[in-house]
């Protein structure tokens, strides 16, 4: 039976979370990983972990939709070449969200800081692959299904870092440049967010007022970030982004693993 959650949140906290969402949307449209900021921010605000995942999916869907549409309109993502990945991502996200629904809240509280911290470390030490391939090179369809299923399931179950994982894996697997790989990542992120959101809505794990407020801010950030990414900039945000992610993850681990406020 779906759960009905009502949360009381003061306007100042709501405004702070909306500001965090704007920054996350900007970052996510450029390099992925916006959920690495919004998920720990929501957890720090005191929301239960299942509600955090569902509310984050609501807000993230807005940002991913705007970023994806921007890349498609600029001709930097062609859906016809990616049917396998689109279907696989949708199926994977449904499976992942269903699994997340049955995970105990205590497990999620202790698992999410570890996942966020691990993703932050990965981004800190990884290097974006160089790619200067022609945009009209053939796309290998057989690679799309395992990539889509794996990343879709991860995004449906947990989510933080999915956009970055899509960008990096797409550069490694296909003959695309960074901007077009970002277009693939943003579109697949939208698909997995939307499918998982349907599951979280069905189980009642969405805080609507908070999610819509953050979603509006995410859209604005994603709109600006997508245009910045297409213009080839914003490399300067990477160190700050990673430091914020690691700090938030450490704070959550301190709270949920060691019981300190």
C-alpha positions as CSV (number, residue, x, y, z in Angstrom):
1,X,0.0,0.0,0.0
2,X,1.4,3.4,-0.9
3,X,2.7,5.5,1.9
4,X,1.6,9.2,2.3
5,X,4.3,11.5,3.5
6,X,3.8,15.0,4.7
7,X,6.8,17.0,5.6
8,X,6.9,20.4,7.3
9,X,9.8,22.5,6.1
10,X,10.6,26.1,6.9
11,X,10.9,28.5,4.0
12,X,14.6,29.1,4.6
13,X,15.4,25.4,4.3
14,X,13.3,25.1,1.2
15,X,15.1,28.1,-0.3
16,X,18.5,26.6,0.5
17,X,17.5,23.2,-1.1
18,X,16.3,25.1,-4.2
19,X,19.6,26.8,-4.4
20,X,21.4,23.5,-4.1
21,X,19.2,22.1,-6.9
22,X,20.1,25.0,-9.2
23,X,23.8,24.4,-8.7
24,X,23.2,20.6,-9.2
25,X,21.3,21.2,-12.4
26,X,24.0,23.4,-13.8
27,X,26.7,20.8,-12.9
28,X,24.7,17.8,-14.1
29,X,24.1,19.3,-17.5
30,X,27.8,19.9,-18.0
31,X,29.5,16.8,-16.5
32,X,26.8,14.7,-14.8
33,X,26.7,13.9,-11.1
34,X,24.1,16.5,-9.9
35,X,22.5,13.8,-7.7
36,X,25.8,13.6,-5.8
37,X,24.8,17.0,-4.4
38,X,21.0,16.8,-4.1
39,X,20.8,13.4,-2.5
40,X,23.1,14.1,0.4
41,X,21.6,17.6,0.8
42,X,18.1,16.0,1.2
43,X,19.4,13.5,3.6
44,X,21.1,16.2,5.6
45,X,17.8,18.0,5.7
46,X,16.4,15.0,7.6
47,X,14.2,13.3,5.0
48,X,13.8,9.5,5.2
49,X,16.0,7.7,2.6
50,X,13.1,6.3,0.5
51,X,11.5,9.8,0.4
52,X,14.9,11.3,-0.5
53,X,15.3,8.9,-3.5
54,X,11.7,9.6,-4.8
55,X,11.8,13.4,-4.3
56,X,15.2,13.5,-5.9
57,X,13.9,11.6,-8.9
58,X,11.0,14.1,-9.3
59,X,13.4,17.1,-9.2
60,X,16.0,15.4,-11.4
61,X,13.5,14.5,-14.1
62,X,12.8,18.2,-14.6
63,X,16.5,19.1,-15.0
64,X,17.2,16.1,-17.2
65,X,14.3,16.9,-19.5
66,X,15.5,20.4,-20.1
67,X,19.1,19.4,-20.7
68,X,18.1,16.5,-23.0
69,X,15.8,18.7,-25.1
70,X,18.5,21.3,-25.5
71,X,20.9,18.7,-26.9
72,X,18.3,17.2,-29.2
73,X,17.3,20.6,-30.6
74,X,20.9,21.4,-31.3
75,X,21.2,18.1,-33.3
76,X,23.7,16.7,-30.8
77,X,21.7,13.6,-29.9
78,X,19.9,11.5,-32.5
79,X,17.3,9.2,-30.8
80,X,17.1,7.0,-33.9
81,X,20.6,5.7,-33.3
82,X,19.9,4.8,-29.7
83,X,16.7,2.8,-29.5
84,X,18.4,-0.1,-27.8
85,X,19.9,2.1,-25.1
86,X,16.6,3.9,-24.6
87,X,14.6,0.7,-24.1
88,X,17.3,-1.0,-21.9
89,X,17.6,2.1,-19.7
90,X,13.9,2.3,-19.2
91,X,13.7,-1.4,-18.2
92,X,16.8,-1.2,-16.0
93,X,15.4,1.9,-14.2
94,X,12.1,0.1,-13.4
95,X,13.9,-2.9,-12.0
96,X,16.3,-0.7,-9.9
97,X,13.4,1.4,-8.4
98,X,11.5,-1.7,-7.5
99,X,14.6,-3.1,-5.7
100,X,15.0,0.2,-3.9
101,X,11.5,0.1,-2.6
102,X,12.1,-3.1,-0.8
103,X,15.5,-2.2,0.8
104,X,15.2,-1.4,4.5
105,X,15.6,2.3,5.4
106,X,18.5,1.6,7.7
107,X,20.4,-0.1,4.9
108,X,19.8,2.9,2.6
109,X,20.9,5.4,5.3
110,X,24.2,3.5,5.6
111,X,24.7,2.7,2.0
112,X,24.0,6.1,0.4
113,X,27.0,7.9,2.0
114,X,29.3,5.1,0.9
115,X,28.0,5.2,-2.7
116,X,28.2,9.0,-2.8
117,X,31.7,9.0,-1.4
118,X,32.9,6.3,-3.8
119,X,31.5,8.2,-6.8
120,X,33.2,11.3,-5.6
121,X,36.5,9.5,-5.3
122,X,36.0,8.0,-8.7
123,X,35.4,11.4,-10.3
124,X,38.4,12.8,-8.4
125,X,40.9,10.3,-9.8
126,X,39.3,9.5,-13.1
127,X,40.2,11.3,-16.3
128,X,37.7,12.0,-19.0
129,X,38.7,10.0,-22.1
130,X,39.9,12.1,-25.0
131,X,37.7,11.7,-28.0
132,X,37.8,13.6,-31.3
133,X,35.9,11.1,-33.5
134,X,33.6,12.0,-36.4
135,X,29.9,12.5,-35.3
136,X,28.6,10.4,-38.2
137,X,30.6,7.3,-37.3
138,X,28.5,4.1,-36.8
139,X,27.2,3.4,-33.3
140,X,27.5,-0.2,-32.1
141,X,24.0,-1.3,-31.2
142,X,25.1,-4.5,-29.4
143,X,26.8,-2.4,-26.6
144,X,23.7,-0.4,-25.9
145,X,21.7,-3.1,-24.1
146,X,24.2,-4.0,-21.3
147,X,25.2,-0.4,-20.8
148,X,21.6,0.8,-20.6
149,X,20.4,-2.0,-18.3
150,X,23.3,-1.6,-15.9
151,X,23.2,2.2,-15.7
152,X,19.4,2.3,-15.8
153,X,19.2,-0.1,-12.8
154,X,21.8,1.8,-10.9
155,X,19.9,5.1,-11.5
156,X,16.6,3.6,-10.6
157,X,17.9,2.1,-7.3
158,X,20.2,4.8,-6.1
159,X,21.2,7.4,-8.8
160,X,24.1,9.7,-7.7
161,X,26.7,9.9,-10.4
162,X,24.7,8.3,-13.2
163,X,25.2,11.2,-15.6
164,X,28.9,11.1,-15.1
165,X,29.0,7.4,-15.6
166,X,27.0,7.7,-18.8
167,X,29.3,10.3,-20.2
168,X,32.5,8.4,-19.4
169,X,31.3,5.0,-20.5
170,X,29.9,6.4,-23.8
171,X,33.2,8.0,-24.6
172,X,34.9,4.7,-24.0
173,X,32.4,2.6,-26.0
174,X,31.4,4.8,-29.0
175,X,33.1,7.1,-31.5
176,X,31.7,10.3,-30.1
177,X,33.1,13.6,-28.9
178,X,32.5,14.9,-25.4
179,X,29.6,17.1,-26.3
180,X,27.7,14.4,-28.1
181,X,28.5,11.9,-25.3
182,X,27.0,14.5,-22.9
183,X,23.9,14.5,-25.0
184,X,23.6,10.8,-24.7
185,X,24.1,11.0,-21.0
186,X,21.5,13.7,-20.5
187,X,18.8,11.9,-22.5
188,X,19.4,8.5,-20.9
189,X,19.4,10.2,-17.5
190,X,16.0,11.6,-18.3
191,X,14.6,8.2,-19.3
192,X,15.8,6.4,-16.2
193,X,14.7,9.3,-13.9
194,X,11.2,9.4,-15.5
195,X,10.7,5.6,-15.3
196,X,12.0,5.3,-11.7
197,X,9.8,8.3,-10.7
198,X,6.7,6.4,-11.8
199,X,7.6,3.6,-9.4
200,X,8.3,6.1,-6.5
201,X,5.0,7.9,-7.1
202,X,3.2,4.6,-7.1
203,X,4.7,3.7,-3.7
204,X,4.1,7.2,-2.3
205,X,7.7,8.1,-1.8
206,X,7.6,11.7,-3.2
207,X,7.5,15.0,-1.3
208,X,5.6,17.0,-4.0
209,X,6.1,20.6,-2.8
210,X,9.8,20.1,-2.2
211,X,10.3,18.1,-5.3
212,X,8.6,20.6,-7.6
213,X,10.4,23.5,-6.0
214,X,13.8,21.8,-6.5
215,X,12.7,20.7,-9.9
216,X,12.0,24.3,-11.0
217,X,15.5,25.3,-9.8
218,X,17.1,22.3,-11.5
219,X,15.5,23.2,-14.8
220,X,16.9,26.7,-14.6
221,X,20.4,25.4,-13.7
222,X,20.2,22.7,-16.4
223,X,19.1,25.2,-19.0
224,X,22.2,27.4,-18.3
225,X,24.5,24.4,-17.8
226,X,23.5,22.7,-21.1
227,X,24.3,25.9,-23.0
228,X,27.6,26.2,-21.2
229,X,28.5,22.6,-22.0
230,X,27.7,23.0,-25.7
231,X,29.9,26.1,-25.6
232,X,32.8,24.0,-24.3
233,X,33.3,25.6,-20.9
234,X,33.0,25.2,-17.1
235,X,36.0,22.8,-16.5
236,X,36.7,25.1,-13.6
237,X,33.8,23.7,-11.6
238,X,35.2,20.1,-11.4
239,X,37.5,20.6,-8.3
240,X,34.8,22.5,-6.3
241,X,32.2,20.0,-7.3
242,X,34.2,17.0,-6.1
243,X,35.2,18.7,-2.8
244,X,31.5,19.5,-2.1
245,X,30.5,15.9,-2.9
246,X,33.2,14.4,-0.6
247,X,32.4,16.8,2.2
248,X,28.7,16.0,2.1
249,X,29.3,12.3,1.9
250,X,31.7,12.5,4.9
251,X,29.0,14.4,6.9
252,X,26.4,11.7,6.1
253,X,28.8,8.9,7.1
254,X,29.5,10.7,10.4
255,X,25.8,10.9,11.1
256,X,24.6,7.4,10.0
257,X,27.7,5.3,10.7
258,X,29.0,6.9,13.9
259,X,25.8,8.4,15.2
260,X,27.2,12.0,15.7
261,X,25.1,15.0,15.0
